[in-house]
Amino acid sequence: MNPIGAALGGAAAVGLLAAVVAVVVPQRVRAWAAGVGTAVCGAAGLTAGIYALSGTTFFLTLPALLPLSGVTITVDALGGVFLAVTGAVAVAAGVYGIGYARHGGDGRVVQAVFPLFVVAMLLVVCAASVGTFLVCWELMALFSLLLVVAEHKRRPEVAEAGRWYAVMTHLGMVAILAGLLVLAAHAAGDSFPALRDAGRHLPPAVAAVVFVVTLAGFGSKAGILPLHAWLPRAHPEAPSPVSALMSAAMVNLGVYGIVRVGFDLLGGGPRWWWVVVLALGAVSAVYGILQAAMSTDLKRLLGYSTTENMGLVLVGVGAAGMFASGGNRVLAGLALAAALLHVVNHSAFKTVLFLSAGSVLHGTGSRDLDALGGLRTSMPATTAAFGLGALAASALPPGTAFVSEWLLLQALIHGLPASGTITAIAMPLAVAAVALTAGLAVATFVKAFGVGFLARPRSDAAENAQESPASMLIGMGIAGAACVGLALLPGLVLPAIGSVAGRVVDSSSPMLADAVTVQLVGVAGSLSPLMLTIALVVAIMLVIGVVRAVAARRARRAARLWDCGAGPMSARMEYTATSFAEPLQRVFDNVLQPETDVDVTHTRESSYLVEAVQYRRQVPDRIERRLYRPVLALVAVWGSIGRRLASGSVHRYLGYGFYTVCGLLILLVVTR
Amino acid sequence: MSALGVVGGVVQPLVVVAGSPIVVGVMRQVRARLEGRAGAGIGQPWRDLRKLFGKEPIAPRGTSEVFRFAPLVLVATTLVVAVVVPFVTTESALDPVADLFAVVALLAAGTVALALAGLDTGTAFGGMGASREMTIIALVEPTLLVAIFALSVRVGSTNLAAIVASTLDDPSRVISPVSLLAAVALVVVIVAETGRLPVDNPSTHLELTMVHEAMVLEYAGPDLALVELASAMRLTVFLGLLANLFLPWGIATSVSPLAVLGGVVAVTVKVTVLGTALAVGEVFLAKLRLFRVPELLAGSFLLALLAVAASFFLA
């Protein structure tokens, strides 16, 4: 029997079983059932993905399962990357969920839906017909929506986030549906091979419509500007293991969709498609990280960082498309490999970050960075995990994202001599955008880690923090180990990713990677993260040794901090996340347009004496304000006009029915 | 890993560690003389370091391992850069690490360690320094990478050894518009990264103006010695990088002792000349307001972008 089929079948069976068990069993063991089920599902998905990456393919049709179109499933190497990533994230999130669920969020529905969400995500990348794909996509959207609104009874803002998510995800679904239906209308059937045949011979205008419409749909799932509005709302409000699954696995499927439709089904397409993708990616990356740098809500910050990272991935995808349409297959392979590696890396570090943010929430009850601090003593394991994730996210050696951003920059730099004025303008700007993103990401994660975990506690909640239970720490540990592995030994995954990228753009693998060094093929460039890390460790050892030999051998004496002689400092004197980000906010004043209010209350006796000063600062999402507010206002007006039709009189409603039927009959008579 | 690379990997860190306090001493002496003071002599930074290493180590209350580990990371990252960048020999001891991106990111990692240490103290000064330093580094990064882009386009690689070797092969490239624009952009960036005037004043302890000094305010004794040594090394490494990216002549291309000695002398002379020029420039400059610094960096970013454009359109 095909190992992929067995693994996928196993994942689906375990997922369904876990869902049923979670509904049936009492509350005590519910989290265990759901968590273990999810982890096993994930492990099965990971296995299937690894088999797919090693060259095995799998094909299955179940005509009876779905009316009209039937279910068609194909697993190829491109799907394998996303299968493996989704599976791996689910393993960590599942184990973590066991401990997390015990403290709220262990309702029957939520726990039952948790494994089903993972199964739906696994099936999306296996779907090989329009009908199957859309059904799986919709299942994924619905399950994730149920999980997002898990805590809606306790916190009213969850319901609002849920509404945003529901509307945006379904608008995205409509766009994808429309795009794929247009494509299927020109094909012999709705299976992907039929679409692939048709996609190469489509009239350019139709192909462009299909691409742009599906790009909007998939882009909104990936959190790309300007359709990102749901992401920084839904990710913070969902329970943390769900945030991790959404941010590290679900958004990837947007990228999967763009690559699948753009490269695979439509066969590349003209250059301007990919210029659009690249531009959207670059703008999303910079805007996302800028908003993250301003956020003081830990999980909102991570949500915006997801927009940033998906932006970077799309820069890679867009560059790959540009190179491929210019005929430079080697560079296209390199850029796509960089994008796919960044997908994998982002999943690893974002899982760690969301899980440890959940652990902070669990231990302190707060996500507000301005109220945290000093967690390193009370929550050492969580601090270590978040520190590791922050290093991995900030593109510094020896971090995880450093390797993929290095690859991305190599692809962009070597693209300049390749061809064309548009490339010559796009590549330096893309490099600048990636670089600005990298710089801001460093500032953002220094803020998140330094303010949130170091220094002194800024509130009682942070002072009395408790370390999380073992299962949560194990979940973080699994994801953390993946981060370390990807950072030091990218050679473990790069050959597989390189060959997938090469196959998608019809080229050979763009790089050779042995255990130590990543060597590019076709262009000059090599990097060895392992060697770099070893050199760093050796250098640190050397410095310690020299300091021991040279410095005075005296014990470390504890001393007062410099407090200007004014006695012990209070926590209110510390820099907060808001004050840390203030210089950046001033620098990017024109982009962010922050709103500040200062209310000064004077004493009654004299207007020269101040009684109280109140200061409020808000950094609103500008795109949301400019783009969504008018649309929402328009919808509200439309709704209030519509209400005039509904006066409450039954006779009137019967009348509407009557006139509609008459109208239809007349229409039929006229058109026949 | 060639013999030449190994020789470079051993000689370079020794030269950088031994020479960087002297470079700082020379710069201070030049400044002092131009300002009409006698100055403390070029050996003063080494005397300061000896004094600091002899003092007892201090652990301010409320700080953690992050605070104690940061100076080590700062020195170690600079040391690795000193090993891999071709200062004395054209080949690198660890060729797959001698990538311009990796080197820049390593130096940034050192700064990040120090910023975290500043935040770890939980004092207002530490947070202020960290916040300002991170703002500057976030804005420096684009300029730095785009300037690297401009330099690597003509070589087709971001490997430092390859860039240096290609300049040695074709000296006419040095006076091309690409090189000149990129050089000016890099100078501004290096001034910002090493915390010199007009971005930061290394000799100030005035709360309104401190950046680097605010982060390291809590360090004393051997820890402070490491921080001081590291910032001198960073300055030297950046100046050496600037010198050898644009004027690599004198660098050793063979293992003979004479060539290596020549390489050492050449890099010493180049860094000293650049350091002196920087010190002379500082005498005539006032510190910029913190919120004017982004304008300076935006200007240098534009120059770097022009350099890339020139590399394409003038090629």
Chai-1 contact restraints between the chains, C-beta under 6 A:
chainA,res_idxA,chainB,res_idxB,connection_type,confidence,min_distance_angstrom,max_distance_angstrom,comment,restraint_id
A,R376,B,S64,contact,1.0,0.0,6.0,A-B,restraint_1
A,L396,B,A105,contact,1.0,0.0,6.0,A-B,restraint_2
A,L396,B,A108,contact,1.0,0.0,6.0,A-B,restraint_3
A,L396,B,A109,contact,1.0,0.0,6.0,A-B,restraint_4
A,P397,B,A105,contact,1.0,0.0,6.0,A-B,restraint_5
A,P397,B,L106,contact,1.0,0.0,6.0,A-B,restraint_6
A,W406,B,F101,contact,1.0,0.0,6.0,A-B,restraint_7
A,I413,B,F149,contact,1.0,0.0,6.0,A-B,restraint_8
A,I413,B,S152,contact,1.0,0.0,6.0,A-B,restraint_9
A,L416,B,V153,contact,1.0,0.0,6.0,A-B,restraint_10
A,L416,B,F312,contact,1.0,0.0,6.0,A-B,restraint_11
A,A424,B,F312,contact,1.0,0.0,6.0,A-B,restraint_12
A,P428,B,L305,contact,1.0,0.0,6.0,A-B,restraint_13
A,P428,B,V308,contact,1.0,0.0,6.0,A-B,restraint_14
A,V431,B,V146,contact,1.0,0.0,6.0,A-B,restraint_15
A,V431,B,F149,contact,1.0,0.0,6.0,A-B,restraint_16
A,A432,B,P142,contact,1.0,0.0,6.0,A-B,restraint_17
A,A432,B,V146,contact,1.0,0.0,6.0,A-B,restraint_18
A,A435,B,E141,contact,1.0,0.0,6.0,A-B,restraint_19
A,A435,B,P142,contact,1.0,0.0,6.0,A-B,restraint_20
A,A435,B,L145,contact,1.0,0.0,6.0,A-B,restraint_21
A,L436,B,P142,contact,1.0,0.0,6.0,A-B,restraint_22
A,A438,B,E141,contact,1.0,0.0,6.0,A-B,restraint_23
A,G439,B,A138,contact,1.0,0.0,6.0,A-B,restraint_24
A,G439,B,E141,contact,1.0,0.0,6.0,A-B,restraint_25
A,L440,B,A138,contact,1.0,0.0,6.0,A-B,restraint_26
A,A443,B,M134,contact,1.0,0.0,6.0,A-B,restraint_27
A,A443,B,A138,contact,1.0,0.0,6.0,A-B,restraint_28
A,V446,B,V112,contact,1.0,0.0,6.0,A-B,restraint_29
A,V446,B,A115,contact,1.0,0.0,6.0,A-B,restraint_30
A,V446,B,M134,contact,1.0,0.0,6.0,A-B,restraint_31
A,G450,B,L116,contact,1.0,0.0,6.0,A-B,restraint_32
A,G450,B,L119,contact,1.0,0.0,6.0,A-B,restraint_33
A,L454,B,V66,contact,1.0,0.0,6.0,A-B,restraint_34
A,L454,B,L119,contact,1.0,0.0,6.0,A-B,restraint_35
A,L454,B,D120,contact,1.0,0.0,6.0,A-B,restraint_36
A,A455,B,L119,contact,1.0,0.0,6.0,A-B,restraint_37
A,A455,B,G122,contact,1.0,0.0,6.0,A-B,restraint_38
A,R456,B,G62,contact,1.0,0.0,6.0,A-B,restraint_39
A,R456,B,G122,contact,1.0,0.0,6.0,A-B,restraint_40
A,T517,B,P96,contact,1.0,0.0,6.0,A-B,restraint_41
A,A524,B,G156,contact,1.0,0.0,6.0,A-B,restraint_42
A,A524,B,S157,contact,1.0,0.0,6.0,A-B,restraint_43
A,S526,B,P96,contact,1.0,0.0,6.0,A-B,restraint_44
A,L527,B,P96,contact,1.0,0.0,6.0,A-B,restraint_45
A,L527,B,D99,contact,1.0,0.0,6.0,A-B,restraint_46
A,S528,B,P96,contact,1.0,0.0,6.0,A-B,restraint_47
A,M531,B,L94,contact,1.0,0.0,6.0,A-B,restraint_48
A,M531,B,P96,contact,1.0,0.0,6.0,A-B,restraint_49
A,M531,B,V97,contact,1.0,0.0,6.0,A-B,restraint_50
A,L532,B,V97,contact,1.0,0.0,6.0,A-B,restraint_51
A,A535,B,V80,contact,1.0,0.0,6.0,A-B,restraint_52
A,L536,B,A76,contact,1.0,0.0,6.0,A-B,restraint_53
A,L536,B,V80,contact,1.0,0.0,6.0,A-B,restraint_54
A,A539,B,A76,contact,1.0,0.0,6.0,A-B,restraint_55
A,A539,B,L79,contact,1.0,0.0,6.0,A-B,restraint_56
A,A539,B,V80,contact,1.0,0.0,6.0,A-B,restraint_57
A,I540,B,L72,contact,1.0,0.0,6.0,A-B,restraint_58
A,I540,B,A76,contact,1.0,0.0,6.0,A-B,restraint_59
A,V543,B,L72,contact,1.0,0.0,6.0,A-B,restraint_60
A,V543,B,V75,contact,1.0,0.0,6.0,A-B,restraint_61
A,V543,B,A76,contact,1.0,0.0,6.0,A-B,restraint_62
A,V547,B,P222,contact,1.0,0.0,6.0,A-B,restraint_63
A,V550,B,F53,contact,1.0,0.0,6.0,A-B,restraint_64
A,A551,B,F53,contact,1.0,0.0,6.0,A-B,restraint_65
A,A551,B,P222,contact,1.0,0.0,6.0,A-B,restraint_66
A,A552,B,G54,contact,1.0,0.0,6.0,A-B,restraint_67
A,R554,B,E56,contact,1.0,0.0,6.0,A-B,restraint_68
A,R556,B,P57,contact,1.0,0.0,6.0,A-B,restraint_69
A,R556,B,A59,contact,1.0,0.0,6.0,A-B,restraint_70
A,R557,B,E56,contact,1.0,0.0,6.0,A-B,restraint_71
A,R557,B,I58,contact,1.0,0.0,6.0,A-B,restraint_72
A,A558,B,A59,contact,1.0,0.0,6.0,A-B,restraint_73
A,A558,B,R61,contact,1.0,0.0,6.0,A-B,restraint_74
A,A559,B,I58,contact,1.0,0.0,6.0,A-B,restraint_75
A,A559,B,P60,contact,1.0,0.0,6.0,A-B,restraint_76
A,L561,B,P60,contact,1.0,0.0,6.0,A-B,restraint_77
A,L561,B,T123,contact,1.0,0.0,6.0,A-B,restraint_78
A,W562,B,L217,contact,1.0,0.0,6.0,A-B,restraint_79
A,M573,B,A124,contact,1.0,0.0,6.0,A-B,restraint_80
A,E574,B,G122,contact,1.0,0.0,6.0,A-B,restraint_81
A,Y575,B,G127,contact,1.0,0.0,6.0,A-B,restraint_82
A,F580,B,S131,contact,1.0,0.0,6.0,A-B,restraint_83
A,P583,B,S131,contact,1.0,0.0,6.0,A-B,restraint_84
A,P583,B,T135,contact,1.0,0.0,6.0,A-B,restraint_85
A,L584,B,T135,contact,1.0,0.0,6.0,A-B,restraint_86
A,R586,B,F291,contact,1.0,0.0,6.0,A-B,restraint_87
A,V587,B,P294,contact,1.0,0.0,6.0,A-B,restraint_88
